Amino acid sequence: MTRFRRLRSGGRRLLRGGRTATRLTLVWLVGAGSVGALSVTLPGFDIGRPVNAVVVSVVLSAINAVVWPFLMRFALAISVLTLGVGAFVLNGLLVYYGLREIPDVRLPGAPAGVLVALTVSAVTGLTSSLVGVDEDEFFHRRARRRARRRIVEHNNIPGLVMVQIDGLGHEVLQRAIRDGDVPTLARWLGNGTHRLIPWTTDWSSQTGASQCGILHGSNRDMPAFRWYEKDHGRLMVSNRPADAAEIERRHSDGRGLLHEDGASRGNLFTGDAEHKSVTLSSAGRRKGRLGAGYQGYFANPYNAVRTLTGALVDVVREVVAGTTQRQRDVRPRVPRGGIYPLVRALATVVTRDLVVEGVLDDMMAGRSVVYADLTGYDEVAHHSGIERYDSLAVLRSIDQQIGRLDRAAELAPRPYRLVVLSDHGQSQGATFAQRYGVTLEQIVQASCGQQPRTTEDSLTGPDGSTLGFAARALRRLVPPGEHKPANPGERVRTAEEEAAAREGVLVLGSGNLGLVYFTEHTGRMTLEAIQTAYPELLPTLVEHPGVAFLLVATAERGSVALGRHGAHYLESGEVRGADPLAPFGPHAPAQVRRTDSYPHVADIMINSLYDPQTDEVAAFEPLVGSHGGLGGPQTTAFLLHPVDLPTPVEPLVGPEEVHKVLRAWLAWLGHDAYADAVAATAAVEEPAPPVAALDLPFDSVTTGEAELL
């Protein structure tokens, strides 16, 4: 039996060797054909004898295999900054000087050398990709070569690699597992090596708040993806590099999740990692070697060809998918033209390849902890839909990359535990503007500019219908004729604010969460002050069919969540009428209460409708799949972890609790830098503080508007 296994193993090696030789010969011949074609079409380029076409092709391969990796040690920064284009320019110069030494071969100049190098590399790279017997095997061979080149002392303490599938909800993943769209993750669960659990996000179910909480252990005062700070006169946007750096500065204590020999790949924040790439908060302020983590990728110019070719293919896929949606009149849908196909390809192919390459390099270097974000699914689901064909196709490609990393981990100088998680989910539905023909900003601006109504029509809607008691109570606060604007503060607004806020009112959207700031008024305006200054605004919003509830502060009773037929006072838990938070699950009161405590919470926070029959929301942004508020699967993310790690205490509510779990796992694995008793106890030994629903009288009915306010 042993002899048979040896013969079979030797046969496989011989077969793989034969395939490699055949593949190499075919690539050389295709390269020779492209050289011959260039000699006919490129003025001044002459190869003399036909056999020189093969010689040129072999020389180009030798340059790429031997000289190029050595040169890239000194020219890596140029390649990184140009996303690989600089690699072809440098390669072209090498080709120019190399081909000058071949008898009978003439090149008119260095630009011609660049063109020859670019053409032959593109053609042979594409050929190599097309004739690959097994792309997974090709990736694994590259990982083996990387492992042999790295001389790293073996470490028995397991490392932790965390791969984030951006925007993938727990329920969507469950169906993808059932339907075979994520075979790697399905195999883990089927073999019993991993366990899948949900976790609940904050009200701000978006990457900025979730990643900041997961990587730095705190995401306080991040009410949405974008928000306004009156005291600083600053509009904060989570994915703007300068703002991401400022957010990290506010939340980092230097001991983030990745602070001990960690790596951040493709994230918004570093987690205090020493090694980072494609990480927004560190953009423009990297220390040390520029592009660290990319060397293994850019050292081979064919990698750039493969990535750029894949990006072009994905652009075509996007154009076809968008055209198909329009032809079939698929609804809901949003426009997908302009530069979006390029944006999609950047997320689904270019960034993916760079992030995966960075993680591979981290594992071969034996780093302790790695956190990587793959954003392709989130990007496509926003514009296509959370479970439509092209979104699931991207999810399948991400699953394939995870499988490759899992297999490559066997070659690393230390064992690794691979954890897969998400930062939030997405909810689907026609947008607010599509449903009602008007944007939230237009409603707010129009309501703020209206004159007070007369007594006769102040208690009826615009169509003459009777208003809900919440709107009637709001209007009774300001009798007709007593409209008095509040006193503006003395702060000078910035140019950015002037451009963003018309008439002193700034309206922002984050999925189906809307934020309204009165930028000329210092501090948070109370319900009474808003109603005095803009008597039509709150009644109009609370009565709108696209608004589920809005959050405002009152002068006497704290903050209140207002719906058309009821109110929920956050401090006391008292409910008047129908509880507007009831449709959003047991954690909704705590989620809203936490956001209400933020210093930069908006004057008015608006959550759009949620239809439990269709599981749809109405985004304030032009997105089919959205996240940022409450309603649907957007607030239920997932955590998929090896079963040999301690089981987290459920329910997990908020990214800060996920941070504690991950730190506790690192401590449990033997990383002393994370062995603090607080994190370990909260995460895996003692139950985490539950965030349960308040005992609210859902059936209470008020007898009049006066009891509401």
N, C-alpha and C positions, 0 to 999 in steps of 0.2 A: 504493500500500500504506500509506504514511504517513497519507494522508488517510482511508483506511478505518479505521485504528486510532484516529485522532482522533474520527471519528464514533462508533465503537463505544464508546470511552471516555466520550464525551459522553452517549451513550445510557444507559450504566450509571449515570452521575451523575444523569441525569434520572429513571431508574427508581428509584434509591435515594431521590432527593428526593421522588418521588411516594409511595413507601412510607412515608417519614417523615411526610409530611403526612397520609396516610390513618391512620397509626398514632396521630398526635397527635389528630386529630379523633375517632377512636374512643375514645381515652382520655378526652377531654373529655366526650364523650356519656355514657360509663359513669359518670364522676364526677358528671355532672349527675343521672343517675338515682339515684345513692346519696344525693345532696343532697336530691332530691325525696322519697325514702323516709324520710330522717331528719326532714324537715319534717313528715311525717305521724305518725311514731312518737315523736319526741323532744319532750316537753312544753316549751312556751315557745319553741321554735325555729320561726320563721315566715319564709318567703322571699317572701311577698306574691305577685307574679305568677309564673307557671310559668317564664317566660323567665329569671328570676333564678337558677334552678338552674344554667343554663349559665354565667351571669355568675359565680356563686360558684365553679364548677369552674375557670373560667379564672383567677380571682383566686388561687385556691389554687395553681394551676400557676405563676403569676407569682411568688408568694411563695417557692415552693420553688426556682424557677430564679434569682431575682435577690437577694432579701433573705436567704434562708436561708444560702447559702454565706458571705456577709459576716459574719453573726452567728456562724457556727460557728468563725470565727477566734478568738472570745473565749469561746466556750462549749464548746470541744472536750472539755475534761476531763470535764464532766458527761456528755456522750454516751458517752465511752469507759467511764467507771465504771459506767454503767447498760446497757451493750451496746446502745445505740441507743434505749432506752425514754425517756431524758431528752430525746432529740431530738424525740419526739412531744409531750412536755409543752411544750417551748419553742415548737414549731411551733403547738401549740394556742393559746398565748397570742398569737402573731402573727396567727393566724386570727381570734381573738376581736376584736382591735382593728382588723384589716383589714376584716372584714365589717360592723362597726358603721358604716363609711363608705358602705355600699351602701344606697341608698334602699329602704325597705319590708322590709329584712332585719333581723330581731330575734333576738338570742341572750339567753337568761336569765342567762348569766354565763360566767366564764372556764372552769369545768369543762365546760360545754357546748361551748365552742370547742375544747377538747382532744379531746372525743369526736368532734366533726365532723372535725377534722384527722386523727385516728387512723383513723376509718372510711373517709374519702375517700382518704387516702394508701394504706391497705391495699388497697382495692378497685382503685384506679387502678394501683398498683404491680403487683398480681397480673395485672391486665389487660395492662399493658405487657409483662410477662414472657411471658404466654400468647400474645400476638399477635406477638411478636418473630419476624421472618422467619429470623433466624440469630443465636443467642446468641453465637457466636464473633465474628460481625461487630459485634454490640453491644459486646462487650468491647473490640474493636479500636477502634471509634469513641471509646469512653471513653478509651482509651490515647492516641489522637491528640489529643483535647482536653487531656489532661494534658500531653502533650509541648508543645503550643502555649503553655500557660500557664507552663511552666517556662522561664526564661531561663538556660540553662546553657551555658557555653563548650564548644565541641566539643573532644574529647580523642581523639587517635589511638591511645593505649595501650589495648588491649582490657581490659575488666573481666572478672571471673570470677563467674558465678552458679552456685551449687551447690544443687540441690534434692534433699533426702533423702526417699526413700519409705520411711518407717519400717516395719521388719519384713519387707521383701520379699526373699526369698532368691534367689540367682542362678539356681537351677534352676527355681524357680517363674516367674521373669521370662522365662526362655527359652521355657517352654511358653506363657506369655501372649503372647509375641511370635509364636510359631508359630500360635496359635489366634485372633489378631486382637483380643485384649483390650487391647492398648496400641498403637494404630495410629501414634501420633506417634513413639514409640521405634522401632517396627518400620520406619517410613519412614526414619528416620535411618540405621539399619543397612543397609536396602536400598539407599539412595542412596550409601552408603559415606562418609558424613560423620562417623560416630561408630564407636567400637570398644567392645566389651563384654568386660570381664575380671572374674574373681572375686577376692575377697580373703577371708582367713580371720580370724575374730574371736579374741579371747581365750576362755578357758574361760567367763568371764562374758560370754556373748553377749547383751548387753542394752544399751539405749540409754544409760544412765548412763555405763558404762565406755567404750563406743564413742565417744559424742559428746565426752566429756572428752578422750579420746586424739586424736580428729580435730581438735577445735577448739583444744586447749591443748597438744597434743604430749606429754601424759603422762596416764596413768590408773592409776598405781601405787596399790596398797593399796585397790582397789575390788573385793573378791572376789565380789560379787554385787550384785543390785539393792538389797538391804537387808542390812545386816550390823551386828554389835555390836562396840563398842569397850570392852574391859574397863578400860583405863586411864582412859577418860573417863566410864565409866558411861553410855554414850550409844548408842541405837539409831539408826543412820543409814539413811535412806530416800531414794533418789536423786531421787524426784519430789516431795519435800517442800521447799517454798521455802527454809526456813532451812537445811536440810541441803544443798540444791543450792548455796546461797551459800557454805557452809563448804567444800564440795568444790572449788568454783572457787577460793576463797581459797588452798587448799592447792596447787593445781596451776597457777595462773596466774602467769606471770612478767611480765605486762604486754605481751608480744609474741606474743599468740595469733594464730591464723589470720586473724582479722578486725580486727586492731589498727589497720591503716592505712586510715582512711576506710571501714570495713566496717560491715555491718548483720547483725544476728541476728534471725531471724523464726521464732517457734514452737519454739525450742530449749530444752533444759534449761540450757545454759550460754551465755555471751555470746561466748566466743572473744576477749574484750577489745574487742568492737565498741563504737564510740561510739553507733551507732544501734541500737536494739533494741525489740522489741515481742513480746508473748506469750512472753517468755523467763523461765523459772522462777527462775533464780538472781538475777535483777534485780528480781523482784516485790517491791514495797514499798520499793524503794530507788532508784527512777529519779531521774535528775537532768535538769533542764531541763524542757521542755514535756511534760506528761503526754500519752501516747498518740501521740507522734510517729510518723508513718507511717500513721496512720488517717485523716488529715484528708480525703484524697481520697475515702475510703469514706463517712465519716459526714457529709460536707458535703451529701450527697444523701440525704434521708430515705427515698427509695424503695429505696436499697441495703439499709437495715435491714429493710424490708418483704420484699425478695427473700430475704435471708438467713434471716429468721425463718420465712418461708413454706417455704423449702427445708428448714429444720430440722424443721418440723412434718411435712412429707412424709416425711422420713427416719425420724421416729418411727413413722409408720404402716408404712413399709417394714419396720422392725425387728420390729414386732408381727406383721406378716404372715409374715415369714421365720421367726420363732420358733415361731409357731403351725403353720406348714407342716412344720417339722422334727419337732415333736411328733406331728402327725397321721401323718406317714410313718414315724415311729419311726427317724429318721436317727440313726446312732451312728458315732462318739461324739458326744455333745452335752452341754451344760451348761445350767443354768437361765439364762434371759435376760429375766427380768421385773424388777419393782421399778423403780428409777430408771435402769436400764441403757439403755433406749431414749433417754432424755435425754442420758446420757453419750455414747452413740454419736453422736447428732446434733450435740453440741458438737464432737466430733472430726472428723466427716465433712463438716460444712457450716459451722458458725460459725467454728471455728478456721481451717479451710481458706480461707474467704473473706477473713478478716483477714490471714492470712499471704500469700496471693497478692496482695492489695492492697498490703501492705507491700513486697513484692518489686517490684511494678510501680512504686511510688513511688521505690524505690531506683534502678531503672534509668533512670527519667526524670530523676532527680537526678544521674545519672552517677557513682554510687558505685563504688569500685574493686572491692570483693569483697562478696558476699552469700552467706549460708548460711541455708537455710530448711528446716524439717522439716514434712512433711505426714504426719500420724499416723493418718489415717482407716483405711487398709488394716490397719495393725497392730491397731487397736482391734477392728475387725470380725472379722478372722481369729482373734483370741484366742477369740471366743465362737461363731463360726460354723464355722470351718475354713479352712485356708490356701488352698484352691482351690475352695471352694464358691461357688455363684452370687452371693450377695450380697457376698462378699468381692471377687470379680472385678468386680462392678458398681462398687464403690467404687474399685478400681484403674483402671477405665476413666475414671471422673470425674477422677481425679488426672492421668492421661495427658492428658485434655482440657485441664486447667489448664496443664500443662507446654507443650502446643502453643500455647496462648494467649500465654504468656510468651515463647515463642520468636519468635512473630510480632511481639509488641509490642517486642521488643528491637531491631527494625529502626528504631524511632522514637526510640531513645535517643540522647543526645548523644555516645556513644562506642560502638564495637563491643563485643559481649559474646560470650564463650565460655560455653556452657551445659553444665554437667556434672550428671548424675543419678547418685545413688549410694544405697546403703542402709547402715544401721548394723549389721544382723544379719538373719538369716532367722527362720523359725519351723519347728518340728517338730510333727507332729500325733499324736494318740493319746488313748485313754481315760485319764482321770486315775488316779493311784495309788490314791486312795480308791475310785473306781469299780471298779477291777480287784480290789482286795483287801478292800474293806469296812472299811478302817481307814486313818487318816491317819498320816503319818510321825511327827507329834508324839505321837499316842497310842502308837505302838510304842516310841518313846524313853522316854516317861514310864513306861509299864508295865515296860520292861526295867530302868530305873533303880530302880524300887520293888520288884523281885523279890528274894526271898531266894535265897542260893546253893543250887544243886542238889546232890544227893548224888553220890558218886563213880560210882554205877552209871548214872545217866542224864545225867551231865555230857558224855558223848561221843556223845549221840544227840539228834536233833531233837525238837520237841514232838510229832511224829507217830510217833516211834520209829525214823525213818530215820537212816542213818549220816550224820554231818556231813561237810562238806568238810574237807580237811586244814587250811585256814586257820582255821576256827572251832575245830577240835580243838586247834591250837597255841595259840590265844588262851586257851582254857580251861585248858590245862596251866600257863599262867603263874601262876595263882592256885589252889593246891590248896584243896579244900573246907575251910571253917572259917577261912580266913585273909582274910576280907573286911574291909578296913580303909579307911575313908574318908580321903581326903586332907585336909590342913589347909586350911581356907578362909582367904582373905586378909582384911585389915582394912578393905577399901574398903566404904563405905556405898552401898548401891544406891539408884538414883533411884526416884521414884514410877512413872515409865514402865516401868522394868525390873521393878519389883514386880508391875505389872499384866500384863506380858508373859511373865515366866518363873515357872512354877510349880516349886516344890521346887528352885530354883536351876538349872534347866535351861531354856535358851531354844532353841527350834527354829524356824528360818526357812525359807521356801521361795522360790525364784526359778526359775520354770519347773520343769525336772526336776533342779535342783540344790538340795540341802538342806544347811543349816548347823546344827550343834549347838554351842552354847556352854554351858560350865559357869560360870555367872555368879558363883558364890561363890569361884572359884579364880582367883587372879591368874596371869597368864602363860598360855601355851599348854600344856595338859595333854598329856603323852606317852601313848603307847599303854599303857605299863606302868602309869602312874598311873590311867588310865581303867579298865583291866582290874582293878586292885586295888580301886578305889572302886565300880565298877559292873560286876561280872564277867559279867553277862548281856547287857550292851548291845552290845558289838562283835560277839560271836558271833551274836546275833540279827540284827543288821543285815547282816552279811556273808553270812548264810545265806538272807536273804529273797529270794524270786524277783524282787521288784521293784527290787532294788538291783544295779547293775552293778559298782560298786566304791566304796570309800570311802578317803579320804586322811587319814592320821594321822601324827604325828611319833613316832619311837622314841627312846629314850634314848641308844642307842649307834650306830645305823646311819643316822641321818637319817630323813627322811620316806618313807613307803611307801604305795603304792596297793594296797589289798587287795581281791581278788575271792574268790569261793567256792573256786576251785581254784588260786589262785596269787597271787603278789605281785610288784610292780615297785618296786624301790628307786630313788628318784629321783636320788640323788647319784651312785651308781655305775652306774646303768643295768642292774644285775643283775636277772634275772627268775628267779623260782622257780615252777615249775609253769606253768600257763597264764597268759600275760600279760593282766591285766584291762584294759589300755589298748589292746590290739591292735585290737578292733572299732571304735575311734574314730578311726582314721586316723593318718597319719604324724606329724602335728603334736601329737597328744595328749600325749606325754611332756613336750614343751616347754611346752605350755599349762598343764598341771597343775603343772609345776615352777615356773613363774613365779608362779602364785597361791600356791603353798606358801611363797614367799619374802616374802609380804606380812606386815607386822606384825600386822594384824588378821584374818588367816586364822582360820577357825573351828577349834575343837578337833577336830571331825570334819566333813569335807566329804563329802557323799554325792551320787553321780551315779546317777540311776535307770536302769532298764533301757533298752536300745535294741535293737529287733528289726530286724535288717537285712533280713528277708524282707518286712516290711510298711512299713519305714522309720518306725516309730512309737516314741515315747517315752511315759513315764508321768509326767505333771507332778505336782508336789507341791501345785500350786495348782489351783483349779477352772477350768481353761482347756482348750479343745480344741486350739488352737494355742498353743504355748508356746516360750519360749527362756530361756536362762540357764545351760545346762549343755552337755554333749557328746551327740552322737547326732543323726543326720538332718541336714536342710538348714539347721538354725538357725545353724550356725557359718560358713556360706558366704554372705557378702554380695556385692554387685556394685559395679562402678565403670564407668559409661558416659561416655566422654569424646570430644571432637572429635579426629579423626585428625591434625589439624595440631599438637596438643600432643605433646610427647615421650612415647614409650611407656614406662610404668613397668616396672621390672625385676620379673619374677615369679619365685617366688611372693611375693605381698604377704601378710604375716602380722602381724596386729595393727593396731589403729587408729592407733598411733603411726607406723607406716610409711606409712599413708594420709596422715597429716598432713604428712609429709615430701614426699610426691608433690605434694600440693596447694600447698605452699609453693614447691616447685621450679617448678611451672607458673606461679605468680604472678611469680616471678623471671624466668622465661623470657619471659613476656609483656611485661616491662619495668618491673615495679614494684620500684623500688630498695630499698624497705623490707624486701623479702623476699630480697634477693640475697646471702644468706649462703652461703658455699661449702659448709658442712657439709650443709645441707638439700638444696641442688641436687645435690651429688655423690651423696649417699645415694639420692636419689629417681630420677634419670633418667640418670646417667652410669655410675656404678659399680654393680655388683650389690649389692643389699641383703644383709646377713648372712643366710644361709639358716637356716631353722629346720627341720631335717630329723629324721627318726626316728632313734633310736639303733639300732645294730646289735644287736638283742636276740635271744637264743637262744629263739625261740618254741617249739622242740620240746624244751626241757630239762624233765626230770622229776625232782622231788625224791624222795628215798628215805625221808623221814620228816619229821614236824612239826618236829623240833629244828633242821633246816636252814633253816626259814622265819624264825625269830626268834632 
